[in-house]
């Protein structure tokens, strides 16, 4: 009986882990799509939203050859310890002038996200 309970417990842990991995993979794909959309649709409402958060114009950054450098899930450790909203995705961009731009986002759905912060490198 104890062996059956242990096997059931192990199976539950396994399936929970697989579900979390699937969720993380889906979130990473959504973040990549948002980042790609920001680069390709420079006149979209999303770029206007980023411009309002960055304090500078994101559009000149996109005027040159820009690309998605990386997409990371979650927050940096220093941001986790703050009392602000936590991002579930961070988008990293770079352009031909080696300028780096980071956007912290919270994804609500594949077509809806909120910008929580931006930063230049």
C-alpha positions as CSV (number, residue, x, y, z in Angstrom):
1,X,0.0,0.0,0.0
2,X,2.8,2.4,0.9
3,X,4.5,1.5,-2.4
4,X,1.4,2.4,-4.4
5,X,1.1,5.7,-2.6
6,X,4.7,6.5,-3.4
7,X,4.3,5.6,-7.1
8,X,1.2,7.8,-7.3
9,X,3.0,10.7,-5.6
10,X,5.9,10.3,-8.0
11,X,3.5,10.3,-11.0
12,X,1.8,13.5,-9.7
13,X,5.2,15.2,-9.4
14,X,6.2,14.1,-12.8
15,X,3.0,15.4,-14.5
16,X,3.0,18.6,-12.6
17,X,6.6,19.2,-13.7
18,X,5.7,18.5,-17.4
19,X,2.7,20.9,-17.2
20,X,5.0,23.7,-15.8
21,X,7.5,23.0,-18.5
22,X,4.8,23.2,-21.2
23,X,3.5,26.5,-19.7
24,X,7.1,27.9,-19.7
25,X,7.6,26.9,-23.3
26,X,4.3,28.5,-24.3
27,X,5.1,31.7,-22.5
28,X,8.6,31.8,-24.1
29,X,7.0,31.4,-27.5
30,X,4.4,34.2,-26.8
31,X,7.2,36.5,-25.7
32,X,9.2,35.8,-28.8
33,X,6.1,36.6,-30.9
34,X,5.6,39.9,-29.1
35,X,9.3,40.8,-29.5
36,X,9.2,40.0,-33.2
37,X,5.9,41.9,-33.6
38,X,7.5,45.0,-32.0
39,X,10.3,44.8,-34.5
40,X,8.2,44.2,-37.6
41,X,5.3,46.5,-36.9
42,X,7.0,49.7,-35.8
43,X,3.8,51.8,-36.1
44,X,1.7,49.5,-33.9
45,X,0.0,50.4,-30.7
46,X,2.5,48.1,-28.9
47,X,5.4,50.4,-29.9
48,X,3.4,53.4,-28.7
49,X,3.0,51.6,-25.3
50,X,6.7,51.0,-25.1
51,X,7.5,54.6,-26.0
52,X,5.3,55.9,-23.2
53,X,7.2,53.7,-20.7
54,X,10.7,54.2,-21.9
55,X,10.8,58.0,-21.5
56,X,12.5,58.1,-24.8
57,X,11.4,57.1,-28.3
58,X,11.7,53.4,-29.0
59,X,11.1,54.1,-32.7
60,X,14.6,55.5,-33.5
61,X,16.1,52.4,-31.9
62,X,14.0,50.4,-34.5
63,X,15.0,52.7,-37.4
64,X,18.3,50.9,-37.8
65,X,18.7,47.2,-38.1
66,X,17.4,45.8,-34.8
67,X,17.0,42.2,-33.7
68,X,15.7,40.2,-30.8
69,X,18.8,39.4,-28.7
70,X,17.1,37.1,-26.1
71,X,13.9,36.4,-24.3
72,X,14.0,35.4,-20.6
73,X,11.2,34.3,-18.4
74,X,10.8,35.8,-14.9
75,X,12.5,38.6,-13.2
76,X,16.1,39.4,-12.2
77,X,16.8,38.7,-8.5
78,X,17.0,42.4,-7.6
79,X,13.5,43.0,-9.1
80,X,12.0,40.0,-7.3
81,X,12.8,41.6,-3.9
82,X,11.0,44.9,-4.8
83,X,7.3,45.6,-4.1
84,X,6.5,46.3,-7.8
85,X,4.6,44.2,-10.2
86,X,6.6,41.2,-11.4
87,X,7.2,40.6,-15.0
88,X,6.8,37.1,-16.4
89,X,8.9,37.9,-19.4
90,X,11.9,40.1,-20.4
91,X,12.6,41.0,-24.0
92,X,16.1,42.0,-25.0
93,X,16.8,43.9,-28.2
94,X,20.0,45.1,-29.9
95,X,20.7,47.2,-32.9
96,X,23.7,47.7,-35.3
97,X,25.1,50.4,-33.0
98,X,25.3,47.8,-30.2
99,X,22.7,49.6,-28.1
100,X,20.7,47.3,-25.9
101,X,17.1,47.7,-24.9
102,X,15.2,45.7,-22.4
103,X,11.4,45.5,-21.9
104,X,9.8,43.9,-18.9
105,X,6.3,42.6,-19.6
106,X,3.5,40.7,-18.0
107,X,1.6,38.5,-20.5
108,X,-2.1,38.2,-19.9
109,X,-2.9,36.4,-23.2
110,X,-1.1,35.8,-26.5
111,X,-2.5,39.2,-27.8
112,X,-2.6,41.2,-24.6
113,X,0.4,42.2,-22.5
114,X,1.4,45.0,-20.1
115,X,4.7,46.8,-20.1
116,X,6.1,47.0,-16.6
117,X,9.3,48.7,-17.3
118,X,12.0,49.4,-19.9
119,X,15.7,50.1,-19.8
120,X,18.6,51.1,-22.0
121,X,22.1,49.6,-21.7
